Amino acid sequence: MREWWRDAVIYQIYPRSFQDDNGDGIGDLKGITRRLDHVASLGVDCIWLSPIFPSPQKDMGYDVSDYTDIDPLFGTLDDFDALIARAHELGLKVITDQVLSHTSDQHPWFTQSRLSRDNAKSDWYVWADPLPDGSPPTNWHSHFGGPAWEFDPQRGQYYLHHFLASQPDLNFHNPDVVNAILDTCKFWLDRGLDGFRLDTVNYYFHDQKLRSNPPAQTRPQVMATDLYGMQENLYNKTRPENLGFLEKLRALTDRYDNIMMVGEVGEMGGKSIRIMGDYTAGTNRLHMAYSFAMLGPDYSPDHFRSCIEGFQQGAPDGHPKWSFSNHDVPRHVSRWADHAVSDDHMARLSCAMLMAFEGTIGIYQGEELGQIETELTYDELTDPPALRFWPAVKGRDGCRTPMVWERDASHAGFSIGTPWLPVKAPQIMRAVDTLDAAEHSILHFYRKVIAFRKASAALTRGKTRFIDLPDPLLAFTRTAETQTLTCIFNLSKDDQRIHLDDTATLTGPQNATLTGQDLHLPGNGFAYLEHTGPLSLLTD
């Protein structure tokens, strides 16, 4: 029997920004439950909840202080159970963000670990002595600026942190840590959860010899906050021991029915595709993985093709998840605006293209509204990298502003209180009630394309064969059972014309015209062509 997740469309919910039910300006679990009908109306299969566990919220929940409870900001365990029950009534699976590589410095494990070098949890985190001159043990960088090491005067040692200094890394070389983490995952599976999104899945293990990384050979620094690109990150992450832990985690999930794990590979480019392949190979590691390969500024037929073909070649028995936006990157409608006739044109094209990709598909809340990045001033920011490195870095707040539900309501229906991030006019123009009432809106387009994908054997199960066409055209054929579809996308603002060497029929949502055997794609145009025999495409 084919697993549910292989054909799934997963909808990411950022709980702080989805729906506030109690009026404190921060979204919560009751608010999510109230709005699940909207999510179900899209035709998606699963929701992914960003972190909802107790946390000091210094990195918006990615600094967990208790793995087996709900942060009071979001509600209670009873609220969580009610959300699960309602989602299941609507036919939606639920997965949560599991932040396993590091904790908050306020987690009881760390408060005990830092007390001394010989207590029961002294080796639960990555501690190391200073070098003879007092400097950090290695040259590894933190993603949020500065060294990946923080000196703790109580122990007289440094501890490792890949992100904020308040997010110390766990020591996965310690079997007790591994067992404790597995127990926390079991807690949520026993509560009815359908799986996990694993944050920073290639960061679990570090090099025990504490070797410094060599300089990068091919990639320059790309962000003021992120010096990772200045190094070949050989020793601080993506260590071979990671695979053994993933196998233990898979063995746990295999004890339950219909569980899925998707890992976030913290890399970009070709390396990320190779890691995705390694981490999903066979049947005893992750069910699927995604990387930042399609979450960056790269936007060309060659780029999208190389990502998909790279995964096909590197993991012929693996399974990918593809997304264009999430809570960590600028919204793709704004990110790729230079290639768009308009924001709405980009929203439609990217939806049509993403839903045609082979693998599992992820969309981020508001994406179905064609939502654009919110422009914020410094005084409105909450994101640590932006606060530290403004104006060189705008941070992630611009993609995290609240969902807009009702155009004429206070704060667009998100909250009766003051929202934790502002709700601004350009976003309010795309409110759910406004788009729901407009027959040809982006919202209805998403529903139609998702329904088309789910009803198509080719798009859910077909293998992908790319067609050589010149830039700016991306084209591929997907075939399954008795259906063959050729999918063609114009990644530019300019009209494109293609001649077919045989007959075909336009099917599904599209904005192209087919006259005889001549296909016209307007700027940001797209077409799904159904045909029986081989089909060649010729450009002028």
ZIZI-V871143 format. One record per residue. N is the residue number from 1. RES is the residue in one small letter. D_CENTER is the distance of its C-alpha to the mean C-alpha in Angstrom with 1 decimal. Layout:
# ZIZI-V871143
N;RES;D_CENTER, N;RES;D_CENTER
This chain:
# ZIZI-V871143
1;m;27.0, 2;r;23.6, 3;e;20.7, 4;w;18.9, 5;w;15.4, 6;r;16.5, 7;d;16.9, 8;a;14.4, 9;v;12.4, 10;i;9.9, 11;y;9.8, 12;q;7.7, 13;i;10.6, 14;y;11.0, 15;p;14.4, 16;r;16.3, 17;s;16.0, 18;f;16.3, 19;q;20.0, 20;d;22.6, 21;d;25.3, 22;n;27.7, 23;g;28.0, 24;d;26.9, 25;g;24.4, 26;i;21.3, 27;g;19.4, 28;d;20.2, 29;l;20.2, 30;k;23.3, 31;g;21.8, 32;i;18.8, 33;t;21.4, 34;r;23.5, 35;r;20.9, 36;l;19.7, 37;d;22.3, 38;h;20.4, 39;v;17.2, 40;a;19.5, 41;s;21.3, 42;l;18.5, 43;g;19.0, 44;v;15.6, 45;d;15.8, 46;c;13.6, 47;i;11.9, 48;w;9.3, 49;l;10.9, 50;s;9.8, 51;p;12.9, 52;i;16.2, 53;f;18.5, 54;p;21.5, 55;s;20.8, 56;p;22.7, 57;q;19.6, 58;k;20.2, 59;d;16.4, 60;m;15.6, 61;g;15.5, 62;y;13.9, 63;d;17.6, 64;v;18.8, 65;s;22.6, 66;d;23.0, 67;y;20.8, 68;t;22.9, 69;d;23.2, 70;i;21.7, 71;d;21.9, 72;p;24.8, 73;l;22.8, 74;f;21.0, 75;g;23.9, 76;t;25.3, 77;l;24.9, 78;d;27.0, 79;d;24.6, 80;f;21.7, 81;d;24.1, 82;a;25.0, 83;l;21.4, 84;i;21.0, 85;a;24.3, 86;r;23.7, 87;a;20.4, 88;h;22.3, 89;e;25.2, 90;l;23.1, 91;g;21.8, 92;l;18.2, 93;k;16.7, 94;v;15.0, 95;i;12.6, 96;t;12.1, 97;d;10.2, 98;q;12.8, 99;v;13.4, 100;l;16.1, 101;s;16.7, 102;h;18.4, 103;t;20.0, 104;s;21.6, 105;d;25.0, 106;q;26.3, 107;h;25.4, 108;p;28.8, 109;w;28.1, 110;f;27.9, 111;t;30.7, 112;q;32.9, 113;s;31.7, 114;r;32.7, 115;l;36.2, 116;s;37.8, 117;r;37.5, 118;d;39.1, 119;n;37.6, 120;a;35.9, 121;k;32.4, 122;s;33.4, 123;d;31.4, 124;w;28.2, 125;y;26.6, 126;v;27.0, 127;w;30.3, 128;a;32.5, 129;d;35.7, 130;p;36.0, 131;l;37.5, 132;p;41.2, 133;d;40.7, 134;g;38.4, 135;s;35.3, 136;p;31.9, 137;p;32.0, 138;t;29.7, 139;n;28.4, 140;w;24.7, 141;h;22.7, 142;s;20.5, 143;h;17.3, 144;f;18.8, 145;g;22.2, 146;g;25.2, 147;p;25.8, 148;a;23.6, 149;w;26.8, 150;e;28.4, 151;f;32.1, 152;d;33.2, 153;p;36.9, 154;q;37.5, 155;r;36.7, 156;g;37.6, 157;q;34.5, 158;y;31.2, 159;y;27.9, 160;l;24.7, 161;h;21.6, 162;h;18.6, 163;f;17.6, 164;l;20.2, 165;a;23.6, 166;s;23.1, 167;q;20.3, 168;p;22.5, 169;d;21.3, 170;l;22.6, 171;n;25.0, 172;f;23.8, 173;h;27.0, 174;n;28.8, 175;p;29.0, 176;d;29.4, 177;v;26.0, 178;v;24.5, 179;n;26.6, 180;a;25.7, 181;i;22.0, 182;l;22.6, 183;d;24.8, 184;t;22.2, 185;c;19.8, 186;k;22.9, 187;f;23.6, 188;w;20.7, 189;l;21.2, 190;d;24.8, 191;r;23.9, 192;g;22.4, 193;l;18.7, 194;d;17.3, 195;g;14.9, 196;f;12.3, 197;r;8.7, 198;l;10.1, 199;d;9.2, 200;t;10.7, 201;v;12.1, 202;n;14.5, 203;y;16.0, 204;y;18.1, 205;f;21.4, 206;h;23.4, 207;d;26.6, 208;q;29.5, 209;k;31.9, 210;l;30.0, 211;r;30.3, 212;s;29.3, 213;n;27.0, 214;p;28.8, 215;p;28.1, 216;a;25.7, 217;q;27.7, 218;t;25.7, 219;r;23.1, 220;p;24.3, 221;q;22.9, 222;v;20.3, 223;m;19.5, 224;a;22.2, 225;t;20.1, 226;d;18.7, 227;l;21.6, 228;y;19.6, 229;g;20.3, 230;m;24.0, 231;q;24.0, 232;e;23.5, 233;n;21.4, 234;l;23.5, 235;y;24.4, 236;n;21.9, 237;k;19.0, 238;t;18.4, 239;r;21.8, 240;p;23.3, 241;e;23.7, 242;n;20.0, 243;l;20.8, 244;g;23.5, 245;f;21.4, 246;l;18.8, 247;e;21.9, 248;k;23.2, 249;l;20.1, 250;r;20.2, 251;a;23.9, 252;l;23.3, 253;t;20.9, 254;d;23.4, 255;r;26.0, 256;y;24.4, 257;d;24.0, 258;n;21.0, 259;i;18.4, 260;m;15.1, 261;m;12.9, 262;v;9.5, 263;g;9.1, 264;e;6.9, 265;v;9.6, 266;g;10.4, 267;e;12.3, 268;m;12.8, 269;g;15.4, 270;g;17.5, 271;k;17.3, 272;s;13.6, 273;i;14.6, 274;r;17.5, 275;i;15.7, 276;m;13.5, 277;g;16.9, 278;d;18.6, 279;y;16.2, 280;t;16.4, 281;a;20.0, 282;g;22.6, 283;t;22.3, 284;n;22.2, 285;r;18.9, 286;l;15.3, 287;h;15.2, 288;m;12.2, 289;a;9.7, 290;y;7.2, 291;s;7.7, 292;f;7.9, 293;a;10.8, 294;m;10.0, 295;l;8.4, 296;g;11.8, 297;p;15.3, 298;d;16.4, 299;y;17.6, 300;s;20.3, 301;p;21.3, 302;d;21.8, 303;h;18.3, 304;f;16.6, 305;r;19.4, 306;s;19.2, 307;c;15.6, 308;i;16.6, 309;e;20.1, 310;g;19.1, 311;f;17.1, 312;q;20.0, 313;q;22.5, 314;g;20.8, 315;a;19.9, 316;p;22.2, 317;d;21.7, 318;g;18.0, 319;h;15.2, 320;p;12.0, 321;k;8.9, 322;w;8.4, 323;s;6.4, 324;f;8.2, 325;s;6.8, 326;n;4.9, 327;h;7.2, 328;d;7.8, 329;v;9.1, 330;p;12.0, 331;r;11.7, 332;h;12.4, 333;v;15.8, 334;s;17.0, 335;r;15.5, 336;w;17.4, 337;a;20.3, 338;d;22.9, 339;h;22.6, 340;a;22.9, 341;v;26.1, 342;s;24.6, 343;d;21.4, 344;d;22.1, 345;h;22.8, 346;m;19.4, 347;a;17.6, 348;r;19.7, 349;l;19.5, 350;s;15.8, 351;c;15.6, 352;a;18.5, 353;m;17.2, 354;l;13.7, 355;m;15.5, 356;a;18.0, 357;f;15.8, 358;e;16.7, 359;g;14.2, 360;t;11.8, 361;i;10.1, 362;g;7.1, 363;i;8.2, 364;y;7.8, 365;q;11.2, 366;g;13.8, 367;e;12.6, 368;e;15.4, 369;l;17.8, 370;g;17.1, 371;q;16.4, 372;i;17.0, 373;e;16.3, 374;t;18.8, 375;e;21.4, 376;l;22.4, 377;t;25.4, 378;y;25.6, 379;d;27.1, 380;e;24.2, 381;l;21.6, 382;t;20.2, 383;d;17.6, 384;p;19.4, 385;p;18.8, 386;a;20.0, 387;l;22.9, 388;r;24.0, 389;f;23.7, 390;w;24.2, 391;p;25.1, 392;a;23.7, 393;v;20.2, 394;k;19.1, 395;g;16.2, 396;r;13.2, 397;d;15.4, 398;g;15.8, 399;c;12.5, 400;r;13.0, 401;t;16.5, 402;p;17.6, 403;m;17.5, 404;v;20.8, 405;w;22.7, 406;e;26.3, 407;r;27.6, 408;d;30.9, 409;a;29.9, 410;s;29.6, 411;h;26.2, 412;a;25.3, 413;g;25.6, 414;f;22.8, 415;s;25.4, 416;i;29.2, 417;g;28.7, 418;t;27.5, 419;p;23.6, 420;w;22.0, 421;l;20.7, 422;p;22.9, 423;v;22.7, 424;k;24.2, 425;a;26.2, 426;p;24.0, 427;q;21.2, 428;i;24.0, 429;m;25.3, 430;r;22.3, 431;a;22.9, 432;v;22.4, 433;d;26.1, 434;t;27.0, 435;l;24.8, 436;d;25.7, 437;a;29.3, 438;a;29.0, 439;e;29.4, 440;h;27.8, 441;s;24.8, 442;i;21.2, 443;l;20.5, 444;h;23.1, 445;f;21.9, 446;y;18.4, 447;r;20.5, 448;k;22.8, 449;v;20.3, 450;i;18.4, 451;a;21.9, 452;f;23.1, 453;r;20.3, 454;k;21.0, 455;a;24.8, 456;s;24.7, 457;a;25.4, 458;a;24.6, 459;l;21.1, 460;t;20.1, 461;r;22.1, 462;g;23.6, 463;k;23.4, 464;t;22.6, 465;r;25.4, 466;f;25.0, 467;i;27.9, 468;d;29.3, 469;l;29.5, 470;p;29.8, 471;d;27.3, 472;p;26.0, 473;l;25.8, 474;l;23.2, 475;a;24.7, 476;f;24.3, 477;t;26.0, 478;r;24.6, 479;t;27.3, 480;a;27.6, 481;e;30.7, 482;t;32.9, 483;q;30.4, 484;t;29.6, 485;l;27.4, 486;t;27.2, 487;c;24.3, 488;i;25.1, 489;f;23.2, 490;n;24.8, 491;l;22.6, 492;s;25.4, 493;k;27.4, 494;d;30.5, 495;d;32.0, 496;q;31.9, 497;r;34.5, 498;i;34.3, 499;h;37.2, 500;l;36.8, 501;d;39.4, 502;d;39.5, 503;t;38.9, 504;a;35.6, 505;t;34.5, 506;l;31.8, 507;t;29.7, 508;g;26.9, 509;p;25.5, 510;q;26.5, 511;n;28.2, 512;a;30.4, 513;t;34.1, 514;l;35.9, 515;t;39.6, 516;g;41.2, 517;q;39.3, 518;d;38.0, 519;l;34.4, 520;h;33.7, 521;l;30.2, 522;p;30.2, 523;g;27.9, 524;n;24.3, 525;g;25.9, 526;f;24.7, 527;a;26.5, 528;y;26.4, 529;l;29.7, 530;e;31.2, 531;h;34.0, 532;t;35.9, 533;g;37.1, 534;p;35.7, 535;l;34.7, 536;s;35.1, 537;l;33.8, 538;l;36.0, 539;t;35.4, 540;d;38.2
